[in-house]
């Protein structure tokens, strides 16, 4: 017999009646997240700079019967972010997943202004402006925000990722600051730290390894040796944790930094 007042699991994990906006939704973790949110019943606002891949993701969700709207948007641009939110009209987003980002590597001493600003605007500034727009739009009603950072923000491992690590550390600081200030206004805000996940970015690194970049081979071997779980993760393994944080399963989880990394940070 169910204890009195205990909400059924099916209700806790359901997102029916909610609308989720996912950035970087066209591939990798973002694509996996959209499928899990759709499975839980959320209406979707899908955002990516690649319109063709975004449409392919939406086509794969047709059988779900979920309401889906697509937005070809470069979230590194503040102006495009403003246009994105204006285009929503009366479709109120109560769940925001800031997943968009880029993963370029370059030697620290060779980084120029354009490279630096593109990376920071894509990875950190985009999350800042998206969170601001969400809080403004949902003021008085609250909402849920999940920011995707990286284990590189906590423990830099691969060479040539200094600004990347900085940008993701900024996402963690943004999450914790907003959590402290806006929790009392019914906003629940958390961050995930993926690590060692097979995505288009990590596949690109693997291709470079095949072209005999021996420093990357060494990094890859050392990374896998350090993984307690002994394998690289899949995008859906991050998406499942996004679903948990998005749902009422995590109703008392706020301001958290949760690693989805096969135990890498603990090793």
BELBEL-V198713 format. One record per residue. N is the residue number from 1. PSI is psi in whole degrees, 0 to 359 (* if undefined). OMEGA is omega in radians with two decimals (NA if undefined). D_FIRST is the distance of its C-alpha to the first C-alpha in Angstrom with 2 decimals. Layout:
n=N psi=PSI omega=OMEGA d_first=D_FIRST
n=N psi=PSI omega=OMEGA d_first=D_FIRST
//
This chain:
n=1 psi=135 omega=-3.13 d_first=0.00
n=2 psi=130 omega=3.08 d_first=3.79
n=3 psi=147 omega=-3.11 d_first=6.36
n=4 psi=131 omega=3.08 d_first=8.87
n=5 psi=359 omega=-3.12 d_first=11.60
n=6 psi=118 omega=-3.12 d_first=10.44
n=7 psi=133 omega=3.11 d_first=12.58
n=8 psi=145 omega=-3.13 d_first=11.77
n=9 psi=321 omega=-3.12 d_first=14.11
n=10 psi=328 omega=3.11 d_first=16.17
n=11 psi=324 omega=-3.12 d_first=17.10
n=12 psi=322 omega=-3.05 d_first=17.95
n=13 psi=350 omega=-3.10 d_first=20.35
n=14 psi=140 omega=3.06 d_first=21.83
n=15 psi=19 omega=3.14 d_first=25.41
n=16 psi=137 omega=-3.09 d_first=26.02
n=17 psi=359 omega=3.12 d_first=28.36
n=18 psi=156 omega=3.14 d_first=29.82
n=19 psi=126 omega=-3.10 d_first=33.25
n=20 psi=137 omega=3.02 d_first=34.12
n=21 psi=124 omega=-3.10 d_first=37.66
n=22 psi=123 omega=3.05 d_first=38.36
n=23 psi=154 omega=-3.08 d_first=41.79
n=24 psi=40 omega=-2.97 d_first=43.25
n=25 psi=355 omega=-2.97 d_first=41.06
n=26 psi=347 omega=-3.06 d_first=43.52
n=27 psi=167 omega=3.00 d_first=43.01
n=28 psi=227 omega=-3.11 d_first=41.29
n=29 psi=319 omega=-3.12 d_first=38.35
n=30 psi=317 omega=3.12 d_first=38.79
n=31 psi=317 omega=3.12 d_first=38.57
n=32 psi=320 omega=3.12 d_first=35.42
n=33 psi=316 omega=-3.11 d_first=33.85
n=34 psi=322 omega=3.14 d_first=34.75
n=35 psi=319 omega=3.14 d_first=33.06
n=36 psi=320 omega=3.12 d_first=29.74
n=37 psi=321 omega=3.09 d_first=29.88
n=38 psi=318 omega=3.13 d_first=30.79
n=39 psi=327 omega=3.13 d_first=27.89
n=40 psi=356 omega=3.02 d_first=25.56
n=41 psi=7 omega=-3.11 d_first=27.41
n=42 psi=141 omega=2.91 d_first=29.87
n=43 psi=150 omega=-2.97 d_first=33.35
n=44 psi=136 omega=2.93 d_first=35.95
n=45 psi=106 omega=-3.02 d_first=39.29
n=46 psi=130 omega=-3.00 d_first=40.78
n=47 psi=131 omega=3.04 d_first=43.75
n=48 psi=159 omega=3.10 d_first=46.23
n=49 psi=341 omega=-3.12 d_first=49.98
n=50 psi=98 omega=-3.07 d_first=50.07
n=51 psi=324 omega=-3.12 d_first=49.73
n=52 psi=314 omega=3.12 d_first=50.09
n=53 psi=327 omega=3.11 d_first=47.29
n=54 psi=318 omega=3.12 d_first=45.11
n=55 psi=323 omega=3.13 d_first=45.73
n=56 psi=321 omega=3.08 d_first=44.87
n=57 psi=315 omega=-3.14 d_first=41.44
n=58 psi=320 omega=3.11 d_first=40.87
n=59 psi=325 omega=3.13 d_first=42.08
n=60 psi=351 omega=-3.12 d_first=39.45
n=61 psi=5 omega=-3.06 d_first=36.72
n=62 psi=321 omega=-3.07 d_first=38.07
n=63 psi=346 omega=-3.12 d_first=35.52
n=64 psi=338 omega=-3.09 d_first=32.66
n=65 psi=10 omega=-3.12 d_first=34.03
n=66 psi=144 omega=3.03 d_first=33.63
n=67 psi=125 omega=-3.09 d_first=36.32
n=68 psi=133 omega=3.02 d_first=38.61
n=69 psi=138 omega=-3.09 d_first=41.76
n=70 psi=143 omega=-3.12 d_first=44.16
n=71 psi=107 omega=3.04 d_first=46.40
n=72 psi=104 omega=-2.98 d_first=49.27
n=73 psi=137 omega=3.00 d_first=49.67
n=74 psi=102 omega=-3.05 d_first=51.24
n=75 psi=358 omega=3.01 d_first=49.08
n=76 psi=351 omega=3.14 d_first=51.83
n=77 psi=121 omega=3.10 d_first=53.68
n=78 psi=322 omega=-3.12 d_first=52.82
n=79 psi=319 omega=3.13 d_first=54.51
n=80 psi=326 omega=3.06 d_first=52.37
n=81 psi=316 omega=3.11 d_first=49.19
n=82 psi=318 omega=3.12 d_first=50.42
n=83 psi=323 omega=3.11 d_first=51.15
n=84 psi=309 omega=-3.09 d_first=47.72
n=85 psi=325 omega=3.10 d_first=45.92
n=86 psi=327 omega=-3.09 d_first=48.46
n=87 psi=345 omega=-3.10 d_first=47.83
n=88 psi=336 omega=3.13 d_first=44.16
n=89 psi=234 omega=-3.12 d_first=45.27
n=90 psi=11 omega=3.07 d_first=42.39
n=91 psi=99 omega=-3.03 d_first=39.79
n=92 psi=124 omega=3.13 d_first=38.00
n=93 psi=123 omega=3.08 d_first=36.59
n=94 psi=4 omega=3.10 d_first=33.56
n=95 psi=119 omega=-3.11 d_first=33.09
n=96 psi=127 omega=3.04 d_first=36.14
n=97 psi=109 omega=3.11 d_first=36.46
n=98 psi=94 omega=-3.08 d_first=39.89
n=99 psi=338 omega=-3.06 d_first=40.44
n=100 psi=143 omega=3.09 d_first=44.12
n=101 psi=166 omega=3.11 d_first=46.61
n=102 psi=159 omega=-2.97 d_first=49.52
n=103 psi=55 omega=-3.13 d_first=50.15
n=104 psi=144 omega=3.07 d_first=53.92
n=105 psi=143 omega=3.06 d_first=55.61
n=106 psi=141 omega=3.11 d_first=59.06
n=107 psi=135 omega=-3.09 d_first=61.09
n=108 psi=318 omega=-3.06 d_first=60.91
n=109 psi=351 omega=3.14 d_first=64.71
n=110 psi=4 omega=-3.12 d_first=64.93
n=111 psi=130 omega=3.08 d_first=62.44
n=112 psi=177 omega=-3.04 d_first=64.18
n=113 psi=316 omega=-3.08 d_first=63.25
n=114 psi=315 omega=3.12 d_first=62.09
n=115 psi=313 omega=-3.10 d_first=59.78
n=116 psi=311 omega=-3.07 d_first=58.27
n=117 psi=325 omega=3.10 d_first=57.73
n=118 psi=315 omega=-3.12 d_first=56.24
n=119 psi=314 omega=-3.10 d_first=53.66
n=120 psi=323 omega=3.14 d_first=52.73
n=121 psi=328 omega=3.14 d_first=52.59
n=122 psi=318 omega=-2.98 d_first=50.38
n=123 psi=320 omega=-3.05 d_first=47.91
n=124 psi=311 omega=-3.11 d_first=47.86
n=125 psi=323 omega=-3.14 d_first=49.63
n=126 psi=317 omega=3.11 d_first=47.60
n=127 psi=321 omega=3.12 d_first=44.33
n=128 psi=307 omega=-3.07 d_first=46.02
n=129 psi=326 omega=3.09 d_first=47.18
n=130 psi=318 omega=3.10 d_first=44.01
n=131 psi=319 omega=3.13 d_first=41.92
n=132 psi=315 omega=-3.14 d_first=44.50
n=133 psi=320 omega=3.14 d_first=44.39
n=134 psi=313 omega=-3.10 d_first=40.59
n=135 psi=321 omega=3.08 d_first=40.49
n=136 psi=315 omega=-3.05 d_first=43.34
n=137 psi=327 omega=-3.07 d_first=41.81
n=138 psi=15 omega=-3.10 d_first=38.35
n=139 psi=132 omega=-3.12 d_first=39.67
n=140 psi=349 omega=3.14 d_first=37.75
n=141 psi=336 omega=3.14 d_first=34.72
n=142 psi=181 omega=-3.13 d_first=33.91
n=143 psi=183 omega=-3.10 d_first=32.79
n=144 psi=133 omega=3.12 d_first=31.93
n=145 psi=132 omega=3.05 d_first=34.69
n=146 psi=117 omega=3.12 d_first=34.54
n=147 psi=134 omega=3.14 d_first=37.90
n=148 psi=115 omega=3.12 d_first=38.74
n=149 psi=226 omega=-3.12 d_first=41.07
n=150 psi=152 omega=3.04 d_first=41.97
n=151 psi=337 omega=3.11 d_first=42.10
n=152 psi=338 omega=3.10 d_first=45.87
n=153 psi=333 omega=-3.11 d_first=45.43
n=154 psi=317 omega=-3.08 d_first=44.30
n=155 psi=88 omega=3.11 d_first=46.29
n=156 psi=131 omega=-3.06 d_first=49.15
n=157 psi=311 omega=-3.12 d_first=49.71
n=158 psi=142 omega=3.10 d_first=51.71
n=159 psi=161 omega=3.01 d_first=55.28
n=160 psi=27 omega=3.14 d_first=56.61
n=161 psi=29 omega=-3.08 d_first=53.46
n=162 psi=305 omega=-3.14 d_first=54.52
n=163 psi=330 omega=3.07 d_first=54.03
n=164 psi=312 omega=3.12 d_first=50.83
n=165 psi=319 omega=3.10 d_first=49.35
n=166 psi=316 omega=-3.09 d_first=50.65
n=167 psi=320 omega=-3.12 d_first=49.11
n=168 psi=329 omega=3.01 d_first=45.64
n=169 psi=324 omega=3.08 d_first=45.97
n=170 psi=324 omega=3.10 d_first=46.80
n=171 psi=321 omega=3.09 d_first=43.57
n=172 psi=314 omega=3.13 d_first=41.63
n=173 psi=319 omega=3.08 d_first=43.74
n=174 psi=313 omega=-3.13 d_first=43.23
n=175 psi=312 omega=-3.06 d_first=39.44
n=176 psi=322 omega=3.12 d_first=39.34
n=177 psi=315 omega=3.13 d_first=41.89
n=178 psi=323 omega=3.13 d_first=40.15
n=179 psi=317 omega=3.13 d_first=36.77
n=180 psi=318 omega=-3.00 d_first=38.39
n=181 psi=328 omega=-2.97 d_first=40.22
n=182 psi=1 omega=3.05 d_first=37.89
n=183 psi=322 omega=-3.14 d_first=34.38
n=184 psi=349 omega=3.10 d_first=35.00
n=185 psi=22 omega=3.05 d_first=35.82
n=186 psi=25 omega=2.98 d_first=32.41
n=187 psi=129 omega=3.11 d_first=33.60
n=188 psi=120 omega=-2.93 d_first=31.48
n=189 psi=126 omega=-3.12 d_first=33.88
n=190 psi=169 omega=3.10 d_first=33.56
n=191 psi=144 omega=3.04 d_first=35.67
n=192 psi=146 omega=3.10 d_first=35.25
n=193 psi=89 omega=3.06 d_first=37.86
n=194 psi=152 omega=3.06 d_first=38.20
n=195 psi=133 omega=3.11 d_first=40.43
n=196 psi=48 omega=3.14 d_first=41.90
n=197 psi=139 omega=3.12 d_first=40.50
n=198 psi=107 omega=-3.14 d_first=42.37
n=199 psi=172 omega=3.07 d_first=43.65
n=200 psi=324 omega=3.14 d_first=47.00
n=201 psi=315 omega=3.14 d_first=48.31
n=202 psi=330 omega=3.05 d_first=47.56
n=203 psi=324 omega=3.11 d_first=48.83
n=204 psi=319 omega=3.09 d_first=52.06
n=205 psi=320 omega=3.12 d_first=52.40
n=206 psi=322 omega=3.09 d_first=51.88
n=207 psi=323 omega=3.10 d_first=54.72
n=208 psi=324 omega=3.09 d_first=56.91
n=209 psi=321 omega=3.14 d_first=56.22
n=210 psi=339 omega=3.09 d_first=57.46
n=211 psi=27 omega=2.97 d_first=60.66
n=212 psi=41 omega=2.96 d_first=61.23
n=213 psi=92 omega=-2.92 d_first=60.27
n=214 psi=336 omega=3.07 d_first=60.05
n=215 psi=325 omega=3.10 d_first=58.75
n=216 psi=324 omega=3.07 d_first=55.62
n=217 psi=313 omega=3.13 d_first=55.33
n=218 psi=315 omega=3.13 d_first=55.42
n=219 psi=317 omega=-3.13 d_first=52.81
n=220 psi=316 omega=3.13 d_first=50.49
n=221 psi=315 omega=3.14 d_first=50.83
n=222 psi=321 omega=-3.14 d_first=50.28
n=223 psi=312 omega=-3.09 d_first=47.20
n=224 psi=323 omega=3.12 d_first=45.54
n=225 psi=331 omega=-3.10 d_first=46.55
n=226 psi=344 omega=-3.07 d_first=44.79
n=227 psi=112 omega=3.12 d_first=41.45
n=228 psi=325 omega=-3.09 d_first=39.07
n=229 psi=344 omega=2.98 d_first=36.97
n=230 psi=11 omega=3.14 d_first=40.25
n=231 psi=162 omega=3.05 d_first=40.13
n=232 psi=149 omega=-3.10 d_first=40.59
n=233 psi=166 omega=3.11 d_first=37.59
n=234 psi=150 omega=3.12 d_first=36.94
n=235 psi=323 omega=-3.11 d_first=36.75
n=236 psi=336 omega=3.12 d_first=33.27
n=237 psi=333 omega=2.99 d_first=32.04
n=238 psi=318 omega=-3.12 d_first=33.20
n=239 psi=323 omega=3.12 d_first=31.87
n=240 psi=321 omega=3.12 d_first=28.30
n=241 psi=327 omega=3.02 d_first=28.62
n=242 psi=315 omega=3.13 d_first=30.20
n=243 psi=318 omega=3.11 d_first=27.18
n=244 psi=311 omega=-3.11 d_first=24.88
n=245 psi=331 omega=-3.14 d_first=27.30
n=246 psi=334 omega=-3.02 d_first=27.72
n=247 psi=177 omega=3.10 d_first=24.08
n=248 psi=357 omega=2.97 d_first=21.67
n=249 psi=331 omega=-3.09 d_first=20.37
n=250 psi=35 omega=-3.04 d_first=23.52
n=251 psi=338 omega=-3.13 d_first=23.47
n=252 psi=19 omega=3.09 d_first=24.76
n=253 psi=117 omega=-3.01 d_first=27.14
n=254 psi=130 omega=-3.13 d_first=30.64
n=255 psi=19 omega=-3.06 d_first=34.12
n=256 psi=152 omega=3.02 d_first=32.90
n=257 psi=108 omega=-2.99 d_first=35.12
n=258 psi=119 omega=3.12 d_first=33.14
n=259 psi=135 omega=3.00 d_first=35.08
n=260 psi=80 omega=-2.86 d_first=34.28
n=261 psi=15 omega=3.13 d_first=37.08
n=262 psi=17 omega=3.12 d_first=36.12
n=263 psi=8 omega=-3.05 d_first=36.71
n=264 psi=313 omega=-3.07 d_first=40.30
n=265 psi=340 omega=-3.13 d_first=40.40
n=266 psi=351 omega=-3.01 d_first=39.04
n=267 psi=* omega=NA d_first=41.62
//
